[in-house]
Amino acid sequence: MKQGLCALFATGINFWKVPVEFNKKFVEDLLKLIDWELIVERFFGNDLLRDQINFAADCLENIAKANGLAEKYLVKQDLNSMELAVPRLLAFKTVQKMRLHKDR
């Protein structure tokens, strides 16, 4: 779905062509995304909380990109990853972001 949205953004709405069988899956994924967005917005309605959730999601995405097995451990909520890897990465990324703002 991410690739589909990127292609849509790059080529524009008028050039978006997808075979019918892919379009059905895309619509189902989009509806799931909208449902989850509505649920999350009830809990994290203000801008600060939304920014914090996006920051944490970006950090977790970095873990998933670093190692193919990392996603499996994150889904299982492995003790090592939840108590060591994730908090350390969040702290490191926070310091990086603070340094970026300081340098500006």
C-alpha angles and dihedrals in degrees: 000000000000091000090048092053091047091051090048091051093047098046101030132237095285094059098046110119124167129168113254096250091055093044092059092055090045091054092048091051091047092052090050090050092051092048092051091046090055092049093048092046091060090057100034103031101146126077096245095055091044090052091050092050091049090050092051091046091052090051092050089048089057090055091050091049093049096059132014092217093051093082091056091053092046092052091049089047091231112205093232094052096041097046101032117017102039099045092045092049092047090051092047093048090047091054090047091052092047089051091050091053091045091052092051 
